[in-house]
């Protein structure tokens, strides 16, 4: 049994056990986990959730460690969750987070947890969302969600955090061509890491390029995406990154529309989108488990392939079976 009193008082062992329950694929464990989450809901929502992404080699782990240590110095409790929707067999940073963030992992007020990617309903995104709630209930003020994969994982993470930060390299020309416009549109800030030594001038140049690019894009009413530089290795300008995130949080809380702040409205919208996605996935699961569907689907697929029926009619017959 999970001791909820211990969990809410910040006991890391109780938190880890609750996360393991959330990550389990057993139906009985899922039910138990949802019961725990329901009880803990009043204690959630008090953190700021920050998504961090960047291409391999940009120094994500170094940045997260330097940033986490700075936040702990400021009296914060920090949880780091790593998301990788691809196979862990590839040896991405998801398996090495604790060893590569050695100093941070030793801190009493830090909690580092990689997420397994394979899983049933909702996959890694659901597990990370629910893990965030558990971390909030355990009293963590800042939750850093690192996306390790490229592509879909950025969109998954951006849809569950308050602030989405993209780490970049000081490489003005090539990088500007290489970054996907979609990621630019998701970003609340670009932070050019490794701005030290001979790279300082290049980092400033890159900063100018991205600032110009952001001016051409549509932004939210209360926030224009920022571009700043830092050196995680030298622990330089880490404080400015945090101040920028605090400015965003303040602006989002002060922007009130129809009696609700932009900050609360964004979280509510994310929950609503997540609910719809879960309903779709649950319906799909029900379909796959239905014996009549399993029996008739191959036959209907064959009819569609042979132009004996339209995909719409075939789909309608499957839905009617429910």
C-alpha positions as protocol buffer text, in pm:
chain_id: "A"
residue {
  index: 1
  type: UNK
  ca { x: 0 y: 0 z: 0 }
}
residue {
  index: 2
  type: UNK
  ca { x: 110 y: 357 z: -74 }
}
residue {
  index: 3
  type: UNK
  ca { x: 131 y: 577 z: 236 }
}
residue {
  index: 4
  type: UNK
  ca { x: -33 y: 900 z: 112 }
}
residue {
  index: 5
  type: UNK
  ca { x: 63 y: 1088 z: 426 }
}
residue {
  index: 6
  type: UNK
  ca { x: 428 y: 1008 z: 365 }
}
residue {
  index: 7
  type: UNK
  ca { x: 395 y: 1099 z: -3 }
}
residue {
  index: 8
  type: UNK
  ca { x: 241 y: 1441 z: 67 }
}
residue {
  index: 9
  type: UNK
  ca { x: 508 y: 1512 z: 325 }
}
residue {
  index: 10
  type: UNK
  ca { x: 772 y: 1462 z: 54 }
}
residue {
  index: 11
  type: UNK
  ca { x: 894 y: 1107 z: 123 }
}
residue {
  index: 12
  type: UNK
  ca { x: 1079 y: 1010 z: -195 }
}
residue {
  index: 13
  type: UNK
  ca { x: 1034 y: 636 z: -144 }
}
residue {
  index: 14
  type: UNK
  ca { x: 655 y: 673 z: -117 }
}
residue {
  index: 15
  type: UNK
  ca { x: 657 y: 894 z: -428 }
}
residue {
  index: 16
  type: UNK
  ca { x: 866 y: 641 z: -625 }
}
residue {
  index: 17
  type: UNK
  ca { x: 628 y: 358 z: -526 }
}
residue {
  index: 18
  type: UNK
  ca { x: 325 y: 562 z: -638 }
}
residue {
  index: 19
  type: UNK
  ca { x: 492 y: 637 z: -974 }
}
residue {
  index: 20
  type: UNK
  ca { x: 569 y: 267 z: -1023 }
}
residue {
  index: 21
  type: UNK
  ca { x: 198 y: 196 z: -966 }
}
residue {
  index: 22
  type: UNK
  ca { x: 102 y: 462 z: -1225 }
}
residue {
  index: 23
  type: UNK
  ca { x: 344 y: 308 z: -1475 }
}
residue {
  index: 24
  type: UNK
  ca { x: 213 y: -46 z: -1429 }
}
residue {
  index: 25
  type: UNK
  ca { x: 23 y: -206 z: -1716 }
}
residue {
  index: 26
  type: UNK
  ca { x: -190 y: -425 z: -1484 }
}
residue {
  index: 27
  type: UNK
  ca { x: -556 y: -320 z: -1478 }
}
residue {
  index: 28
  type: UNK
  ca { x: -576 y: -366 z: -1099 }
}
residue {
  index: 29
  type: UNK
  ca { x: -275 y: -134 z: -1054 }
}
residue {
  index: 30
  type: UNK
  ca { x: -420 y: 123 z: -1295 }
}
residue {
  index: 31
  type: UNK
  ca { x: -742 y: 129 z: -1091 }
}
residue {
  index: 32
  type: UNK
  ca { x: -548 y: 168 z: -767 }
}
residue {
  index: 33
  type: UNK
  ca { x: -333 y: 444 z: -919 }
}
residue {
  index: 34
  type: UNK
  ca { x: -639 y: 639 z: -1037 }
}
residue {
  index: 35
  type: UNK
  ca { x: -788 y: 612 z: -688 }
}
residue {
  index: 36
  type: UNK
  ca { x: -467 y: 758 z: -538 }
}
residue {
  index: 37
  type: UNK
  ca { x: -458 y: 1038 z: -798 }
}
residue {
  index: 38
  type: UNK
  ca { x: -820 y: 1128 z: -720 }
}
residue {
  index: 39
  type: UNK
  ca { x: -739 y: 1158 z: -351 }
}
residue {
  index: 40
  type: UNK
  ca { x: -431 y: 1368 z: -422 }
}
residue {
  index: 41
  type: UNK
  ca { x: -588 y: 1608 z: -676 }
}
residue {
  index: 42
  type: UNK
  ca { x: -653 y: 1885 z: -418 }
}
residue {
  index: 43
  type: UNK
  ca { x: -278 y: 1887 z: -338 }
}
residue {
  index: 44
  type: UNK
  ca { x: -174 y: 1927 z: -705 }
}
residue {
  index: 45
  type: UNK
  ca { x: -138 y: 2222 z: -942 }
}
residue {
  index: 46
  type: UNK
  ca { x: 92 y: 2439 z: -732 }
}
residue {
  index: 47
  type: UNK
  ca { x: 412 y: 2389 z: -933 }
}
residue {
  index: 48
  type: UNK
  ca { x: 539 y: 2537 z: -1256 }
}
residue {
  index: 49
  type: UNK
  ca { x: 588 y: 2274 z: -1527 }
}
residue {
  index: 50
  type: UNK
  ca { x: 872 y: 2342 z: -1769 }
}
residue {
  index: 51
  type: UNK
  ca { x: 936 y: 2140 z: -2084 }
}
residue {
  index: 52
  type: UNK
  ca { x: 1295 y: 2130 z: -2212 }
}
residue {
  index: 53
  type: UNK
  ca { x: 1402 y: 2004 z: -2553 }
}
residue {
  index: 54
  type: UNK
  ca { x: 1698 y: 2033 z: -2787 }
}
residue {
  index: 55
  type: UNK
  ca { x: 1897 y: 1838 z: -3043 }
}
residue {
  index: 56
  type: UNK
  ca { x: 2148 y: 1575 z: -2923 }
}
residue {
  index: 57
  type: UNK
  ca { x: 2474 y: 1737 z: -2815 }
}
residue {
  index: 58
  type: UNK
  ca { x: 2316 y: 2067 z: -2715 }
}
residue {
  index: 59
  type: UNK
  ca { x: 2391 y: 1997 z: -2347 }
}
residue {
  index: 60
  type: UNK
  ca { x: 2043 y: 1923 z: -2208 }
}
residue {
  index: 61
  type: UNK
  ca { x: 2163 y: 1719 z: -1911 }
}
residue {
  index: 62
  type: UNK
  ca { x: 2434 y: 1976 z: -1822 }
}
residue {
  index: 63
  type: UNK
  ca { x: 2175 y: 2254 z: -1848 }
}
residue {
  index: 64
  type: UNK
  ca { x: 1912 y: 2070 z: -1643 }
}
residue {
  index: 65
  type: UNK
  ca { x: 2165 y: 1989 z: -1372 }
}
residue {
  index: 66
  type: UNK
  ca { x: 2295 y: 2349 z: -1353 }
}
residue {
  index: 67
  type: UNK
  ca { x: 1939 y: 2486 z: -1363 }
}
residue {
  index: 68
  type: UNK
  ca { x: 1814 y: 2237 z: -1101 }
}
residue {
  index: 69
  type: UNK
  ca { x: 2104 y: 2311 z: -865 }
}
residue {
  index: 70
  type: UNK
  ca { x: 2040 y: 2686 z: -901 }
}
residue {
  index: 71
  type: UNK
  ca { x: 1670 y: 2640 z: -820 }
}
residue {
  index: 72
  type: UNK
  ca { x: 1752 y: 2430 z: -512 }
}
residue {
  index: 73
  type: UNK
  ca { x: 1983 y: 2711 z: -395 }
}
residue {
  index: 74
  type: UNK
  ca { x: 1679 y: 2939 z: -423 }
}
residue {
  index: 75
  type: UNK
  ca { x: 1489 y: 2709 z: -186 }
}
residue {
  index: 76
  type: UNK
  ca { x: 1292 y: 2519 z: -450 }
}
residue {
  index: 77
  type: UNK
  ca { x: 1220 y: 2146 z: -472 }
}
residue {
  index: 78
  type: UNK
  ca { x: 1288 y: 2016 z: -823 }
}
residue {
  index: 79
  type: UNK
  ca { x: 1159 y: 1706 z: -1004 }
}
residue {
  index: 80
  type: UNK
  ca { x: 1313 y: 1599 z: -1336 }
}
residue {
  index: 81
  type: UNK
  ca { x: 1110 y: 1368 z: -1561 }
}
residue {
  index: 82
  type: UNK
  ca { x: 1254 y: 1236 z: -1888 }
}
residue {
  index: 83
  type: UNK
  ca { x: 1028 y: 1151 z: -2180 }
}
residue {
  index: 84
  type: UNK
  ca { x: 1141 y: 935 z: -2470 }
}
residue {
  index: 85
  type: UNK
  ca { x: 872 y: 787 z: -2693 }
}
residue {
  index: 86
  type: UNK
  ca { x: 1126 y: 581 z: -2885 }
}
residue {
  index: 87
  type: UNK
  ca { x: 1289 y: 255 z: -2782 }
}
residue {
  index: 88
  type: UNK
  ca { x: 1511 y: 272 z: -2475 }
}
residue {
  index: 89
  type: UNK
  ca { x: 1729 y: 8 z: -2642 }
}
residue {
  index: 90
  type: UNK
  ca { x: 1875 y: 291 z: -2846 }
}
residue {
  index: 91
  type: UNK
  ca { x: 2052 y: 409 z: -2533 }
}
residue {
  index: 92
  type: UNK
  ca { x: 1915 y: 764 z: -2530 }
}
residue {
  index: 93
  type: UNK
  ca { x: 1977 y: 987 z: -2232 }
}
residue {
  index: 94
  type: UNK
  ca { x: 1665 y: 843 z: -2065 }
}
residue {
  index: 95
  type: UNK
  ca { x: 1872 y: 555 z: -1929 }
}
residue {
  index: 96
  type: UNK
  ca { x: 2164 y: 767 z: -1820 }
}
residue {
  index: 97
  type: UNK
  ca { x: 1995 y: 1065 z: -1656 }
}
residue {
  index: 98
  type: UNK
  ca { x: 2093 y: 983 z: -1300 }
}
residue {
  index: 99
  type: UNK
  ca { x: 2456 y: 916 z: -1388 }
}
residue {
  index: 100
  type: UNK
  ca { x: 2483 y: 1223 z: -1609 }
}
residue {
  index: 101
  type: UNK
  ca { x: 2319 y: 1446 z: -1347 }
}
residue {
  index: 102
  type: UNK
  ca { x: 2528 y: 1311 z: -1064 }
}
residue {
  index: 103
  type: UNK
  ca { x: 2540 y: 1627 z: -852 }
}
residue {
  index: 104
  type: UNK
  ca { x: 2168 y: 1694 z: -887 }
}
residue {
  index: 105
  type: UNK
  ca { x: 2073 y: 1334 z: -808 }
}
residue {
  index: 106
  type: UNK
  ca { x: 2254 y: 1362 z: -473 }
}
residue {
  index: 107
  type: UNK
  ca { x: 2044 y: 1660 z: -364 }
}
residue {
  index: 108
  type: UNK
  ca { x: 1779 y: 1596 z: -99 }
}
residue {
  index: 109
  type: UNK
  ca { x: 1540 y: 1838 z: -273 }
}
residue {
  index: 110
  type: UNK
  ca { x: 1574 y: 1682 z: -619 }
}
residue {
  index: 111
  type: UNK
  ca { x: 1390 y: 1387 z: -768 }
}
residue {
  index: 112
  type: UNK
  ca { x: 1494 y: 1237 z: -1105 }
}
residue {
  index: 113
  type: UNK
  ca { x: 1277 y: 985 z: -1283 }
}
residue {
  index: 114
  type: UNK
  ca { x: 1306 y: 846 z: -1637 }
}
residue {
  index: 115
  type: UNK
  ca { x: 978 y: 730 z: -1796 }
}
residue {
  index: 116
  type: UNK
  ca { x: 952 y: 394 z: -1971 }
}
residue {
  index: 117
  type: UNK
  ca { x: 834 y: 447 z: -2326 }
}
residue {
  index: 118
  type: UNK
  ca { x: 649 y: 126 z: -2397 }
}
residue {
  index: 119
  type: UNK
  ca { x: 309 y: 97 z: -2244 }
}
residue {
  index: 120
  type: UNK
  ca { x: -61 y: 54 z: -2293 }
}
residue {
  index: 121
  type: UNK
  ca { x: -324 y: 323 z: -2289 }
}
residue {
  index: 122
  type: UNK
  ca { x: -188 y: 674 z: -2326 }
}
residue {
  index: 123
  type: UNK
  ca { x: 170 y: 556 z: -2346 }
}
residue {
  index: 124
  type: UNK
  ca { x: 447 y: 768 z: -2206 }
}
residue {
  index: 125
  type: UNK
  ca { x: 252 y: 1094 z: -2221 }
}
residue {
  index: 126
  type: UNK
  ca { x: -12 y: 971 z: -1978 }
}
residue {
  index: 127
  type: UNK
  ca { x: 244 y: 830 z: -1737 }
}
residue {
  index: 128
  type: UNK
  ca { x: 434 y: 1160 z: -1740 }
}
residue {
  index: 129
  type: UNK
  ca { x: 118 y: 1366 z: -1681 }
}
residue {
  index: 130
  type: UNK
  ca { x: 20 y: 1149 z: -1386 }
}
residue {
  index: 131
  type: UNK
  ca { x: 375 y: 1145 z: -1251 }
}
residue {
  index: 132
  type: UNK
  ca { x: 371 y: 1527 z: -1259 }
}
residue {
  index: 133
  type: UNK
  ca { x: 58 y: 1527 z: -1042 }
}
residue {
  index: 134
  type: UNK
  ca { x: 224 y: 1292 z: -791 }
}
residue {
  index: 135
  type: UNK
  ca { x: 535 y: 1513 z: -779 }
}
residue {
  index: 136
  type: UNK
  ca { x: 319 y: 1821 z: -717 }
}
residue {
  index: 137
  type: UNK
  ca { x: 136 y: 1640 z: -435 }
}
residue {
  index: 138
  type: UNK
  ca { x: 478 y: 1554 z: -287 }
}
residue {
  index: 139
  type: UNK
  ca { x: 561 y: 1926 z: -271 }
}
residue {
  index: 140
  type: UNK
  ca { x: 788 y: 1978 z: -575 }
}
residue {
  index: 141
  type: UNK
  ca { x: 775 y: 2345 z: -684 }
}
residue {
  index: 142
  type: UNK
  ca { x: 940 y: 2308 z: -1025 }
}
residue {
  index: 143
  type: UNK
  ca { x: 889 y: 2012 z: -1258 }
}
residue {
  index: 144
  type: UNK
  ca { x: 1130 y: 1984 z: -1550 }
}
residue {
  index: 145
  type: UNK
  ca { x: 1012 y: 1754 z: -1829 }
}
residue {
  index: 146
  type: UNK
  ca { x: 1297 y: 1665 z: -2063 }
}
residue {
  index: 147
  type: UNK
  ca { x: 1214 y: 1533 z: -2406 }
}
residue {
  index: 148
  type: UNK
  ca { x: 1486 y: 1308 z: -2541 }
}
residue {
  index: 149
  type: UNK
  ca { x: 1332 y: 1198 z: -2868 }
}
residue {
  index: 150
  type: UNK
  ca { x: 1283 y: 1421 z: -3169 }
}
residue {
  index: 151
  type: UNK
  ca { x: 958 y: 1491 z: -3352 }
}
residue {
  index: 152
  type: UNK
  ca { x: 635 y: 1383 z: -3185 }
}
residue {
  index: 153
  type: UNK
  ca { x: 776 y: 1395 z: -2831 }
}
residue {
  index: 154
  type: UNK
  ca { x: 818 y: 1775 z: -2848 }
}
residue {
  index: 155
  type: UNK
  ca { x: 448 y: 1817 z: -2927 }
}
residue {
  index: 156
  type: UNK
  ca { x: 352 y: 1569 z: -2653 }
}
residue {
  index: 157
  type: UNK
  ca { x: 558 y: 1757 z: -2393 }
}
residue {
  index: 158
  type: UNK
  ca { x: 449 y: 2106 z: -2506 }
}
residue {
  index: 159
  type: UNK
  ca { x: 88 y: 1991 z: -2454 }
}
residue {
  index: 160
  type: UNK
  ca { x: 147 y: 1915 z: -2085 }
}
residue {
  index: 161
  type: UNK
  ca { x: 370 y: 2198 z: -1958 }
}
residue {
  index: 162
  type: UNK
  ca { x: 326 y: 2565 z: -1870 }
}
residue {
  index: 163
  type: UNK
  ca { x: 649 y: 2684 z: -2033 }
}
residue {
  index: 164
  type: UNK
  ca { x: 830 y: 2521 z: -2326 }
}
residue {
  index: 165
  type: UNK
  ca { x: 1201 y: 2591 z: -2357 }
}
residue {
  index: 166
  type: UNK
  ca { x: 1412 y: 2494 z: -2661 }
}
residue {
  index: 167
  type: UNK
  ca { x: 1788 y: 2468 z: -2614 }
}
residue {
  index: 168
  type: UNK
  ca { x: 1996 y: 2567 z: -2916 }
}
residue {
  index: 169
  type: UNK
  ca { x: 2361 y: 2560 z: -3020 }
}
residue {
  index: 170
  type: UNK
  ca { x: 2554 y: 2877 z: -3108 }
}
residue {
  index: 171
  type: UNK
  ca { x: 2548 y: 2811 z: -3481 }
}
residue {
  index: 172
  type: UNK
  ca { x: 2353 y: 3085 z: -3653 }
}
residue {
  index: 173
  type: UNK
  ca { x: 2326 y: 2988 z: -4019 }
}
residue {
  index: 174
  type: UNK
  ca { x: 2278 y: 2611 z: -4022 }
}
residue {
  index: 175
  type: UNK
  ca { x: 2062 y: 2600 z: -3711 }
}
residue {
  index: 176
  type: UNK
  ca { x: 1820 y: 2861 z: -3842 }
}
residue {
  index: 177
  type: UNK
  ca { x: 1764 y: 2641 z: -4147 }
}
residue {
  index: 178
  type: UNK
  ca { x: 1751 y: 2322 z: -3940 }
}
residue {
  index: 179
  type: UNK
  ca { x: 1494 y: 2407 z: -3670 }
}
residue {
  index: 180
  type: UNK
  ca { x: 1142 y: 2304 z: -3760 }
}
residue {
  index: 181
  type: UNK
  ca { x: 892 y: 2588 z: -3783 }
}
residue {
  index: 182
  type: UNK
  ca { x: 652 y: 2379 z: -3574 }
}
residue {
  index: 183
  type: UNK
  ca { x: 897 y: 2370 z: -3285 }
}
residue {
  index: 184
  type: UNK
  ca { x: 952 y: 2746 z: -3315 }
}
residue {
  index: 185
  type: UNK
  ca { x: 576 y: 2792 z: -3281 }
}
residue {
  index: 186
  type: UNK
  ca { x: 569 y: 2577 z: -2967 }
}
residue {
  index: 187
  type: UNK
  ca { x: 861 y: 2754 z: -2796 }
}
residue {
  index: 188
  type: UNK
  ca { x: 809 y: 3012 z: -2521 }
}
residue {
  index: 189
  type: UNK
  ca { x: 1184 y: 3069 z: -2520 }
}
residue {
  index: 190
  type: UNK
  ca { x: 1498 y: 2970 z: -2707 }
}
residue {
  index: 191
  type: UNK
  ca { x: 1809 y: 2942 z: -2491 }
}
residue {
  index: 192
  type: UNK
  ca { x: 2140 y: 2930 z: -2675 }
}
residue {
  index: 193
  type: UNK
  ca { x: 2363 y: 2712 z: -2461 }
}
residue {
  index: 194
  type: UNK
  ca { x: 2744 y: 2680 z: -2473 }
}
residue {
  index: 195
  type: UNK
  ca { x: 2781 y: 3059 z: -2496 }
}
residue {
  index: 196
  type: UNK
  ca { x: 3133 y: 3058 z: -2354 }
}
residue {
  index: 197
  type: UNK
  ca { x: 3491 y: 3105 z: -2476 }
}
residue {
  index: 198
  type: UNK
  ca { x: 3518 y: 3153 z: -2851 }
}
residue {
  index: 199
  type: UNK
  ca { x: 3149 y: 3073 z: -2900 }
}
residue {
  index: 200
  type: UNK
  ca { x: 3021 y: 3389 z: -2726 }
}
residue {
  index: 201
  type: UNK
  ca { x: 3028 y: 3600 z: -3045 }
}
residue {
  index: 202
  type: UNK
  ca { x: 2857 y: 3325 z: -3245 }
}
residue {
  index: 203
  type: UNK
  ca { x: 2593 y: 3279 z: -2972 }
}
residue {
  index: 204
  type: UNK
  ca { x: 2510 y: 3652 z: -2984 }
}
residue {
  index: 205
  type: UNK
  ca { x: 2483 y: 3630 z: -3364 }
}
residue {
  index: 206
  type: UNK
  ca { x: 2250 y: 3327 z: -3333 }
}
residue {
  index: 207
  type: UNK
  ca { x: 2042 y: 3515 z: -3076 }
}
residue {
  index: 208
  type: UNK
  ca { x: 1994 y: 3800 z: -3324 }
}
residue {
  index: 209
  type: UNK
  ca { x: 1884 y: 3560 z: -3600 }
}
residue {
  index: 210
  type: UNK
  ca { x: 1622 y: 3395 z: -3382 }
}
residue {
  index: 211
  type: UNK
  ca { x: 1490 y: 3722 z: -3242 }
}
residue {
  index: 212
  type: UNK
  ca { x: 1431 y: 3837 z: -3601 }
}
residue {
  index: 213
  type: UNK
  ca { x: 1258 y: 3505 z: -3680 }
}
residue {
  index: 214
  type: UNK
  ca { x: 1024 y: 3539 z: -3380 }
}
residue {
  index: 215
  type: UNK
  ca { x: 919 y: 3890 z: -3488 }
}
residue {
  index: 216
  type: UNK
  ca { x: 771 y: 3738 z: -3802 }
}
residue {
  index: 217
  type: UNK
  ca { x: 559 y: 3491 z: -3606 }
}
residue {
  index: 218
  type: UNK
  ca { x: 225 y: 3538 z: -3433 }
}
residue {
  index: 219
  type: UNK
  ca { x: 258 y: 3535 z: -3054 }
}
residue {
  index: 220
  type: UNK
  ca { x: 14 y: 3518 z: -2762 }
}
residue {
  index: 221
  type: UNK
  ca { x: -142 y: 3833 z: -2624 }
}
residue {
  index: 222
  type: UNK
  ca { x: 67 y: 3843 z: -2308 }
}
residue {
  index: 223
  type: UNK
  ca { x: 404 y: 3693 z: -2406 }
}
residue {
  index: 224
  type: UNK
  ca { x: 656 y: 3734 z: -2686 }
}
residue {
  index: 225
  type: UNK
  ca { x: 895 y: 3436 z: -2700 }
}
residue {
  index: 226
  type: UNK
  ca { x: 1237 y: 3533 z: -2567 }
}
residue {
  index: 227
  type: UNK
  ca { x: 1582 y: 3441 z: -2696 }
}
residue {
  index: 228
  type: UNK
  ca { x: 1867 y: 3437 z: -2446 }
}
residue {
  index: 229
  type: UNK
  ca { x: 2213 y: 3285 z: -2408 }
}
residue {
  index: 230
  type: UNK
  ca { x: 2377 y: 3088 z: -2127 }
}
residue {
  index: 231
  type: UNK
  ca { x: 2664 y: 2854 z: -2047 }
}
residue {
  index: 232
  type: UNK
  ca { x: 2542 y: 2557 z: -1844 }
}
residue {
  index: 233
  type: UNK
  ca { x: 2900 y: 2432 z: -1812 }
}
residue {
  index: 234
  type: UNK
  ca { x: 3018 y: 2761 z: -1656 }
}
residue {
  index: 235
  type: UNK
  ca { x: 2684 y: 2810 z: -1476 }
}
residue {
  index: 236
  type: UNK
  ca { x: 2665 y: 3151 z: -1644 }
}
residue {
  index: 237
  type: UNK
  ca { x: 2332 y: 3336 z: -1698 }
}
residue {
  index: 238
  type: UNK
  ca { x: 2130 y: 3047 z: -1548 }
}
residue {
  index: 239
  type: UNK
  ca { x: 1968 y: 3302 z: -1316 }
}
residue {
  index: 240
  type: UNK
  ca { x: 1846 y: 3503 z: -1618 }
}
residue {
  index: 241
  type: UNK
  ca { x: 1674 y: 3194 z: -1760 }
}
residue {
  index: 242
  type: UNK
  ca { x: 1479 y: 3148 z: -1434 }
}
residue {
  index: 243
  type: UNK
  ca { x: 1392 y: 3520 z: -1419 }
}
residue {
  index: 244
  type: UNK
  ca { x: 1253 y: 3494 z: -1772 }
}
residue {
  index: 245
  type: UNK
  ca { x: 1034 y: 3196 z: -1673 }
}
residue {
  index: 246
  type: UNK
  ca { x: 911 y: 3386 z: -1365 }
}
residue {
  index: 247
  type: UNK
  ca { x: 825 y: 3684 z: -1589 }
}
residue {
  index: 248
  type: UNK
  ca { x: 622 y: 3453 z: -1810 }
}
residue {
  index: 249
  type: UNK
  ca { x: 438 y: 3304 z: -1511 }
}
residue {
  index: 250
  type: UNK
  ca { x: 359 y: 3650 z: -1371 }
}
residue {
  index: 251
  type: UNK
  ca { x: 238 y: 3777 z: -1710 }
}
residue {
  index: 252
  type: UNK
  ca { x: 22 y: 3465 z: -1760 }
}
residue {
  index: 253
  type: UNK
  ca { x: -133 y: 3503 z: -1413 }
}
residue {
  index: 254
  type: UNK
  ca { x: -199 y: 3875 z: -1463 }
}
residue {
  index: 255
  type: UNK
  ca { x: -362 y: 3829 z: -1806 }
}
residue {
  index: 256
  type: UNK
  ca { x: -727 y: 3776 z: -1710 }
}
residue {
  index: 257
  type: UNK
  ca { x: -993 y: 3688 z: -1965 }
}
residue {
  index: 258
  type: UNK
  ca { x: -1354 y: 3606 z: -1866 }
}
residue {
  index: 259
  type: UNK
  ca { x: -1246 y: 3579 z: -1502 }
}
residue {
  index: 260
  type: UNK
  ca { x: -971 y: 3322 z: -1561 }
}
residue {
  index: 261
  type: UNK
  ca { x: -597 y: 3382 z: -1592 }
}
residue {
  index: 262
  type: UNK
  ca { x: -411 y: 3281 z: -1909 }
}
residue {
  index: 263
  type: UNK
  ca { x: -205 y: 3043 z: -1691 }
}
residue {
  index: 264
  type: UNK
  ca { x: -513 y: 2861 z: -1554 }
}
residue {
  index: 265
  type: UNK
  ca { x: -683 y: 2871 z: -1895 }
}
residue {
  index: 266
  type: UNK
  ca { x: -386 y: 2699 z: -2061 }
}
residue {
  index: 267
  type: UNK
  ca { x: -390 y: 2418 z: -1803 }
}
residue {
  index: 268
  type: UNK
  ca { x: -767 y: 2378 z: -1838 }
}
residue {
  index: 269
  type: UNK
  ca { x: -734 y: 2360 z: -2218 }
}
residue {
  index: 270
  type: UNK
  ca { x: -458 y: 2097 z: -2188 }
}
residue {
  index: 271
  type: UNK
  ca { x: -676 y: 1886 z: -1956 }
}
residue {
  index: 272
  type: UNK
  ca { x: -970 y: 1913 z: -2197 }
}
residue {
  index: 273
  type: UNK
  ca { x: -755 y: 1804 z: -2494 }
}
residue {
  index: 274
  type: UNK
  ca { x: -614 y: 1519 z: -2288 }
}
residue {
  index: 275
  type: UNK
  ca { x: -964 y: 1403 z: -2191 }
}
residue {
  index: 276
  type: UNK
  ca { x: -1068 y: 1389 z: -2559 }
}
residue {
  index: 277
  type: UNK
  ca { x: -753 y: 1200 z: -2652 }
}
residue {
  index: 278
  type: UNK
  ca { x: -812 y: 945 z: -2373 }
}
residue {
  index: 279
  type: UNK
  ca { x: -1173 y: 892 z: -2484 }
}
residue {
  index: 280
  type: UNK
  ca { x: -1049 y: 818 z: -2838 }
}
residue {
  index: 281
  type: UNK
  ca { x: -785 y: 575 z: -2710 }
}
residue {
  index: 282
  type: UNK
  ca { x: -1030 y: 399 z: -2478 }
}
residue {
  index: 283
  type: UNK
  ca { x: -1282 y: 357 z: -2762 }
}
residue {
  index: 284
  type: UNK
  ca { x: -1007 y: 218 z: -2986 }
}
residue {
  index: 285
  type: UNK
  ca { x: -908 y: -27 z: -2711 }
}
residue {
  index: 286
  type: UNK
  ca { x: -1273 y: -135 z: -2669 }
}
residue {
  index: 287
  type: UNK
  ca { x: -1296 y: -195 z: -3044 }
}
residue {
  index: 288
  type: UNK
  ca { x: -983 y: -409 z: -3048 }
}
residue {
  index: 289
  type: UNK
  ca { x: -1110 y: -615 z: -2754 }
}
residue {
  index: 290
  type: UNK
  ca { x: -1454 y: -675 z: -2906 }
}
residue {
  index: 291
  type: UNK
  ca { x: -1470 y: -1037 z: -3041 }
}
residue {
  index: 292
  type: UNK
  ca { x: -1715 y: -946 z: -3322 }
}
residue {
  index: 293
  type: UNK
  ca { x: -1490 y: -662 z: -3436 }
}
residue {
  index: 294
  type: UNK
  ca { x: -1185 y: -891 z: -3432 }
}
residue {
  index: 295
  type: UNK
  ca { x: -1378 y: -1141 z: -3644 }
}
residue {
  index: 296
  type: UNK
  ca { x: -1522 y: -900 z: -3900 }
}
residue {
  index: 297
  type: UNK
  ca { x: -1240 y: -646 z: -3936 }
}
residue {
  index: 298
  type: UNK
  ca { x: -1013 y: -859 z: -4165 }
}
residue {
  index: 299
  type: UNK
  ca { x: -1311 y: -936 z: -4391 }
}
residue {
  index: 300
  type: UNK
  ca { x: -1412 y: -567 z: -4414 }
}
residue {
  index: 301
  type: UNK
  ca { x: -1051 y: -463 z: -4478 }
}
residue {
  index: 302
  type: UNK
  ca { x: -1037 y: -711 z: -4767 }
}
residue {
  index: 303
  type: UNK
  ca { x: -1362 y: -567 z: -4909 }
}
residue {
  index: 304
  type: UNK
  ca { x: -1217 y: -214 z: -4893 }
}
residue {
  index: 305
  type: UNK
  ca { x: -894 y: -327 z: -5064 }
}
residue {
  index: 306
  type: UNK
  ca { x: -1094 y: -498 z: -5342 }
}
residue {
  index: 307
  type: UNK
  ca { x: -1321 y: -194 z: -5391 }
}
residue {
  index: 308
  type: UNK
  ca { x: -1627 y: -395 z: -5283 }
}
residue {
  index: 309
  type: UNK
  ca { x: -1724 y: -132 z: -5025 }
}
residue {
  index: 310
  type: UNK
  ca { x: -1617 y: 219 z: -4924 }
}
residue {
  index: 311
  type: UNK
  ca { x: -1395 y: 278 z: -4618 }
}
residue {
  index: 312
  type: UNK
  ca { x: -1682 y: 483 z: -4469 }
}
residue {
  index: 313
  type: UNK
  ca { x: -1931 y: 196 z: -4494 }
}
residue {
  index: 314
  type: UNK
  ca { x: -1678 y: -51 z: -4353 }
}
residue {
  index: 315
  type: UNK
  ca { x: -1604 y: 181 z: -4059 }
}
residue {
  index: 316
  type: UNK
  ca { x: -1977 y: 232 z: -4001 }
}
residue {
  index: 317
  type: UNK
  ca { x: -2031 y: -146 z: -3976 }
}
residue {
  index: 318
  type: UNK
  ca { x: -1749 y: -174 z: -3717 }
}
residue {
  index: 319
  type: UNK
  ca { x: -1893 y: 114 z: -3509 }
}
residue {
  index: 320
  type: UNK
  ca { x: -2241 y: -41 z: -3527 }
}
residue {
  index: 321
  type: UNK
  ca { x: -2102 y: -355 z: -3363 }
}
residue {
  index: 322
  type: UNK
  ca { x: -2041 y: -153 z: -3047 }
}
